[in-house]
Amino acid sequence: MNTSRRQFLKGLGLASAVMMIGRSAALSQLTAGKAGLDMLVIGDSFIWGQGLDERQKIYTLTADWLRSGSDGHRRDVAVKVKAHSGATIKFRKEEALAYQRAGRDETFRYDPEINVGFPSMWKQVEVASGEYRAEGKPDGADLILISGGITDISVAKLLNPSADEKQLPGLIAQYCRDDMFELIEHAALHNPKAIIAVVGYFPIISDKTVGSRLFNSWLETMAFPRPLKPIANNALTRTLYFNKIRRKVIRISDIWITESDKNLKLAIERFNSRSAVPRAVFVPSPITAETCVETPNSLLFRIGKHGRSQDPLYDSRRGVCRESLTELRRSTGLEYPIRYCELAAIGHPNEAGSRAYAESIRTVLKPYFP
């Protein structure tokens, strides 16, 4: 009995290895013989690299890796970035109507650091496809990096202590499974030979998050008067009021990371089951409960002194936020909080977090780009 069981497990492991090798070989054939690669970046602030200098972004580090061949020969990699802060998977109905009334097309772009939902990821794919065709590349990109789903739910809702926890799994399934599946199909249709890497999110907060730091960040995003913060953020008020909220938000964060990972993988599995060559892959997050928001060893940007986020783009983004969001409200009636825009880098991968994600992407993609 034991021998049979060992043989069965050995055979199962061998079969899994053969399947992975076969899949890697099939995917690597998509890019075999190409002197260069085209990489397309679709998604929200996460894959855009909110707050990071260009050389530190996840997609830049990934492109640098793809350029350096193991045999000493360098490969040309052209990167096309359509991702931007705040992007939703599809154009929200109320925002589409506001744009329509203003006579404005969805392709109207703001600075990518400005957290607005448009152009949607759906439109990002279409705009990139048009540009590839104009460049004489009808097959589009060879590699697509995608992150999406959290902006459709909104981080504010995930951090809202009054949110109904029972509703979250359904919302996450809608956006991270159903809408993401449709987005992957849409991207695959316009880029028929591309390997599509869907990058997973990370915990928002955890029991390792320092409560005083988290409360301080929350007060800043709410534009709470800074001279009054010591009155609001102290051991007594945190014990009486904030700690209970913190525990609920940790539960919500746990639901988010578990359900988003599960549903992004389901979207990929569904796409691969319908594809002649299963060419979508999932990239797990290297950021854990130990390194998420405001933990001692956080791999994410924090709030700094004087209400500034610690990213290098804070000053430039602050000016653009005020100018762009004021114009948006005047032109379309759509209102986005200016202070939230200024601090948008908080909770996004910092330089070390970006390197960790790039390494995770390399680990997943290495078999597919010999």
Stockholm file with secondary structure:
# STOCKHOLM 1.0

chainA/1-370         MNTSRRQFLKGLGLASAVMMIGRSAALSQLTAGKAGLDMLVIGDSFIWGQGLDERQKIYTLTADWLRSGSDGHRRDVAVKVKAHSGATIKFRKEEALAYQRAGRDETFRYDPEINVGFPSMWKQVEVASGEYRAEGKPDGADLILISGGITDISVAKLLNPSADEKQLPGLIAQYCRDDMFELIEHAALHNPKAIIAVVGYFPIISDKTVGSRLFNSWLETMAFPRPLKPIANNALTRTLYFNKIRRKVIRISDIWITESDKNLKLAIERFNSRSAVPRAVFVPSPITAETCVETPNSLLFRIGKHGRSQDPLYDSRRGVCRESLTELRRSTGLEYPIRYCELAAIGHPNEAGSRAYAESIRTVLKPYFP
#=GR chainA/1-370 SS CHHHHHHHHHHHHHHHHHHHHHHHHHHHHHHTTCSEEEEEEEESHHHHTTTCCGGGSHHHHHHHHHHBCTTSCBCEEEEEECCCTTCCSSCCHHHHHHHHHTTCCTTCCCCTTSCCCCSCHHHHHHHHHHHHHHTTCTTCCSEEEEECSHHHHCHHHHTCTTSCGGGHHHHHIIIIIIIHHHHHHHHHHHSTTCEEEEECCCCSCCTTSCHHHHHHHHHHHTTCCGGGHHHHSSHHHIIIIIHHHHHHHHHHHHHHHHHHHHHHHHHHHHHHHHSSSCCEEEECCSCCTTSSTTCTTCSBCCBCGGGCBSSTTHHHHHHHHHHHHHHHHHHHCCCCCHHHHHTTTTTSBCHHHHHHHHHHHHHHHGGGCC
#=GC SS_cons         CHHHHHHHHHHHHHHHHHHHHHHHHHHHHHHTTCSEEEEEEEESHHHHTTTCCGGGSHHHHHHHHHHBCTTSCBCEEEEEECCCTTCCSSCCHHHHHHHHHTTCCTTCCCCTTSCCCCSCHHHHHHHHHHHHHHTTCTTCCSEEEEECSHHHHCHHHHTCTTSCGGGHHHHHIIIIIIIHHHHHHHHHHHSTTCEEEEECCCCSCCTTSCHHHHHHHHHHHTTCCGGGHHHHSSHHHIIIIIHHHHHHHHHHHHHHHHHHHHHHHHHHHHHHHHSSSCCEEEECCSCCTTSSTTCTTCSBCCBCGGGCBSSTTHHHHHHHHHHHHHHHHHHHCCCCCHHHHHTTTTTSBCHHHHHHHHHHHHHHHGGGCC
//
